[in-house]
Amino acid sequence: MASDAQAGRLSGRRAIVTGAGSGIGAATAERLVADGAQVLTVDLSGEVDLHADVTEPGINARLVAQAVERMGGLDTVIPCAGISAFHPLEGHDDAYFDRVLQVNLVAVFRLVRDAAPHLKAAGNGRIVTIGSTTSTYGDEGLCAYSASKHAVLGLTKSAAAELGPFGVTVNCVQPGAIDTPMTAPAFAQMPEYRTFWEGKAPLRRLGQPQDIADVIAFLCSDDARFMSGHGLWVDGGAMVRH
Ligand SMILES: NC(=O)c1ccc[n+]([C@@H]2O[C@H](COP(=O)([O-])OP(=O)(O)OC[C@H]3O[C@@H](n4cnc5c(N)ncnc54)[C@H](O)[C@@H]3O)[C@@H](O)[C@H]2O)c1
């Protein structure tokens, strides 16, 4: 599924990827390294350089400091850590709503904020946030998730406006339904949900983590130097039917 690495395309880039222990984040870290970047990988668990909870107060500044110390600088940020589960609106737990916002939004804001001085200094910084098709649309049971992902798209656009004068591009990849450990429980419990998404996409399949990683790598590359502030659906075309 993965396209061929473009050796050297990202050489010299120094990136942080959070959520790199699984799914899209793991595939992204792998693709960035294959293209020549240095990558500091972060996750709660899995095979990563640093185990950390991105919601812990002060952690994002420490991750930035670690990246600068280990790699000699920082010019690329991919905050991929995220959580999701279906919760109907009625009876929706306050604590779960808050947790989703903390992981999917507040931690992204803090990492972008804390990395910004280094990305500005680099002169060609790159931030790729991970939204979702629910950054644009809603869905049953996804109030918290969709609210967090709409907000990430807004954060992306405002950061693009603010950091653009310093040569930093900020874009948001919006995956459709991707076959990862995040979606596995829902697809296992509701096979019809999987079939629905496969059928909704004109390309007639779920996405694989590499489908997203390859687009992220492109956005980090010099080929995407004049793109900023975008939300890009990477969904097999599913949203053309919305
Ligand atoms: N899978 C999909 O269909 C889909 C669709 C749209 C968007 N996304 C987004 O893509 C991103 C990656 O999701 P995925 O599908 O690869 O899921 P995943 O569950 O495979 O990976 C998410 C990773 O984030 C890590 N994580 C969660 N909370 C964390 C925390 N507090 N601190 C550090 N790490 C934490 C998890 O440990 C996990 O390794 C998420 O932001 C998700 O919202 C996924």
Ligand as a Chemical Component Dictionary entry (heavy atoms), coordinates in Angstrom:
data_LIG
# 
_chem_comp.id                   LIG 
_chem_comp.type                 NON-POLYMER 
_chem_comp.pdbx_formal_charge   0 
_chem_comp.three_letter_code    LIG 
# 
loop_
_chem_comp_atom.comp_id 
_chem_comp_atom.atom_id 
_chem_comp_atom.alt_atom_id 
_chem_comp_atom.type_symbol 
_chem_comp_atom.charge 
_chem_comp_atom.model_Cartn_x 
_chem_comp_atom.model_Cartn_y 
_chem_comp_atom.model_Cartn_z 
_chem_comp_atom.pdbx_ordinal 
LIG N1  N1  N 0  -8.612  5.802  12.122 1  
LIG C1  C1  C 0  -9.447  6.662  11.567 2  
LIG O1  O1  O 0  -10.419 6.293  10.899 3  
LIG C2  C2  C 0  -9.200  8.143  11.723 4  
LIG C3  C3  C 0  -9.998  9.003  10.951 5  
LIG C4  C4  C 0  -9.804  10.367 11.085 6  
LIG C5  C5  C 0  -8.845  10.851 11.942 7  
LIG N2  N2  N 1  -8.080  9.995  12.667 8  
LIG C6  C6  C 0  -7.091  10.583 13.570 9  
LIG O2  O2  O 0  -5.814  10.065 13.290 10 
LIG C7  C7  C 0  -5.024  10.128 14.480 11 
LIG C8  C8  C 0  -4.381  8.771  14.706 12 
LIG O3  O3  O 0  -5.420  7.824  14.932 13 
LIG P1  P1  P 0  -5.260  6.273  14.582 14 
LIG O4  O4  O 0  -6.455  5.880  13.812 15 
LIG O5  O5  O -1 -3.914  5.991  14.051 16 
LIG O6  O6  O 0  -5.467  5.655  16.043 17 
LIG P2  P2  P 0  -4.552  4.721  16.953 18 
LIG O7  O7  O 0  -5.389  4.450  18.139 19 
LIG O8  O8  O 0  -4.015  3.597  16.167 20 
LIG O9  O9  O 0  -3.336  5.681  17.347 21 
LIG C9  C9  C 0  -3.490  6.754  18.219 22 
LIG C10 C10 C 0  -2.291  6.783  19.126 23 
LIG O10 O10 O 0  -2.400  7.940  19.987 24 
LIG C11 C11 C 0  -1.901  7.551  21.247 25 
LIG N3  N3  N 0  -2.437  8.421  22.292 26 
LIG C12 C12 C 0  -3.720  8.559  22.686 27 
LIG N4  N4  N 0  -3.813  9.400  23.711 28 
LIG C13 C13 C 0  -2.547  9.818  23.971 29 
LIG C14 C14 C 0  -1.996  10.682 24.938 30 
LIG N5  N5  N 0  -2.764  11.279 25.849 31 
LIG N6  N6  N 0  -0.662  10.901 24.931 32 
LIG C15 C15 C 0  0.129   10.265 24.031 33 
LIG N7  N7  N 0  -0.346  9.430  23.085 34 
LIG C16 C16 C 0  -1.667  9.193  23.081 35 
LIG C17 C17 C 0  -2.380  6.115  21.441 36 
LIG O11 O11 O 0  -1.615  5.445  22.441 37 
LIG C18 C18 C 0  -2.191  5.553  20.044 38 
LIG O12 O12 O 0  -0.933  4.922  19.902 39 
LIG C19 C19 C 0  -5.955  10.560 15.596 40 
LIG O13 O13 O 0  -5.785  11.945 15.820 41 
LIG C20 C20 C 0  -7.317  10.280 15.033 42 
LIG O14 O14 O 0  -8.306  11.092 15.607 43 
LIG C21 C21 C 0  -8.238  8.646  12.582 44 
# 
loop_
_chem_comp_bond.comp_id 
_chem_comp_bond.atom_id_1 
_chem_comp_bond.atom_id_2 
_chem_comp_bond.value_order 
_chem_comp_bond.pdbx_ordinal 
LIG N1  C1  SING 1  
LIG C1  O1  DOUB 2  
LIG C1  C2  SING 3  
LIG C2  C3  SING 4  
LIG C2  C21 DOUB 5  
LIG C3  C4  DOUB 6  
LIG C4  C5  SING 7  
LIG C5  N2  DOUB 8  
LIG N2  C6  SING 9  
LIG N2  C21 SING 10 
LIG C6  O2  SING 11 
LIG C6  C20 SING 12 
LIG O2  C7  SING 13 
LIG C7  C8  SING 14 
LIG C7  C19 SING 15 
LIG C8  O3  SING 16 
LIG O3  P1  SING 17 
LIG P1  O4  DOUB 18 
LIG P1  O5  SING 19 
LIG P1  O6  SING 20 
LIG O6  P2  SING 21 
LIG P2  O7  DOUB 22 
LIG P2  O8  SING 23 
LIG P2  O9  SING 24 
LIG O9  C9  SING 25 
LIG C9  C10 SING 26 
LIG C10 O10 SING 27 
LIG C10 C18 SING 28 
LIG O10 C11 SING 29 
LIG C11 N3  SING 30 
LIG C11 C17 SING 31 
LIG N3  C12 SING 32 
LIG N3  C16 SING 33 
LIG C12 N4  DOUB 34 
LIG N4  C13 SING 35 
LIG C13 C14 SING 36 
LIG C13 C16 DOUB 37 
LIG C14 N5  SING 38 
LIG C14 N6  DOUB 39 
LIG N6  C15 SING 40 
LIG C15 N7  DOUB 41 
LIG N7  C16 SING 42 
LIG C17 O11 SING 43 
LIG C17 C18 SING 44 
LIG C18 O12 SING 45 
LIG C19 O13 SING 46 
LIG C19 C20 SING 47 
LIG C20 O14 SING 48 
# 
